[in-house]
Amino acid sequence: MSTSGEVATAAFTWRSASVTSQGNVRTHNEDAILELPAAGLWAVADGMGGHSAGDVASRMIVEALCGVTRRNRPSELLDDVEDRLCAVNERLYRGSLAAEGGMCGSTVAVLLAFGSYCLSVWAGDSRIYRSRAGELSCITRDHTEVQAMMDEGVLDAAAAERHNAQNVITRAVGGAQDLYLDIELRKLEHRDRYLLCSDGLYKELADDRLAAHLAANDPEGACRALLKEALGGVCSDNVSVIAVQFSQT
C-alpha cells in the first residue's frame, strides 16, 4: 500500500492511499495504479490481452501519466492527460496489428483535482465512485456490451449480472485506432471521498460494502478494509483500489 500526505490547493487539501493485489486465483497482476498527488492525479489501469500483454498495456499507461505536472489552467492538465493516453493508445494499437496476436489494451480511470472541482476521465470498465455524507454514487459508466444493452433496455440489472458478455469491453486504451474518453466534471464538497478501482473490486463487493468502508475509514483504512474483504471471497480477478479524501481549507 502506498499513502500520500496532504496536498493543498487554494480551495481543498487531499489525502490518498492505494493498494493492488493479484487476488486469490490469478498468478500475475495485470492492474497498474498511480498516485500523483502533487499534480492532483490518480489512475487505475486494468490490462487485457493475456499473460504479459495486459501487464505491458497497464504499465505503459501509468508510465505515461507519471510525467504529468501541475498546470495553471485545468484545460491544460486535461489536454496533457488526453495527449498522453492517446499516444499510448496509438503505440498499443500499432503493436497489436504488427504482432497479429490479438488486442493488447487496458481500461483506464483517471481522477484529476483542481481548485474546487475534479474531473473523471475513463475508458472501459474500471470505475470511479464518490462517497458524500455516507451516500455512494458511481460516476463512471462502463464501456461494455452488457451496459450498452442495459442502456437500450434489452437487459435489466439482474439479467446483466448473468449475461455471458459481461466482460466484453467496448472501449479501451489500445482497443481501436482512435481513443474516445468519457469526461465528467464534479464540484467538490468538504469530506468528499473518491474511490477508483478495477472491476476485480466491485464484482467482488456489493455497493453497500464499498459505501460502508469508504464512509467509516480514512483513505489508508478504506484501502485496507476493501482489499481484506475482497480477498476474503473468491476474488478470482486482480484487485486495485485508490481512495482519495478531500477537505475544504
HELIX and SHEET records of a PDB file:
HELIX    1   1 PRO A   37  ALA A   39  5                                   3    
HELIX    2   2 ALA A   53  LEU A   65  1                                  13    
HELIX    3   3 PRO A   74  ALA A   99  1                                  26    
HELIX    4   4 GLU A  145  ASP A  151  1                                   7    
HELIX    5   5 ALA A  157  ARG A  162  1                                   6    
HELIX    6   6 ASP A  199  TYR A  202  1                                   4    
HELIX    7   7 ASP A  207  ALA A  216  1                                  10    
HELIX    8   8 PRO A  219  LEU A  231  1                                  13    
SHEET    1   A 6 SER A   2  ALA A   8  0                                        
SHEET    2   A 6 PHE A  12  SER A  21 -1                                        
SHEET    3   A 6 VAL A 239  GLN A 248 -1                                        
SHEET    4   A 6 ARG A 193  CYS A 197 -1                                        
SHEET    5   A 6 ARG A 127  ARG A 132 -1                                        
SHEET    6   A 6 GLU A 135  CYS A 138 -1                                        
SHEET    1   B 5 ASP A  31  LEU A  36  0                                        
SHEET    2   B 5 LEU A  41  MET A  48 -1                                        
SHEET    3   B 5 GLY A 105  PHE A 114 -1                                        
SHEET    4   B 5 TYR A 117  ALA A 123 -1                                        
SHEET    5   B 5 ASP A 182  LYS A 187 -1                                        
END                                                                             
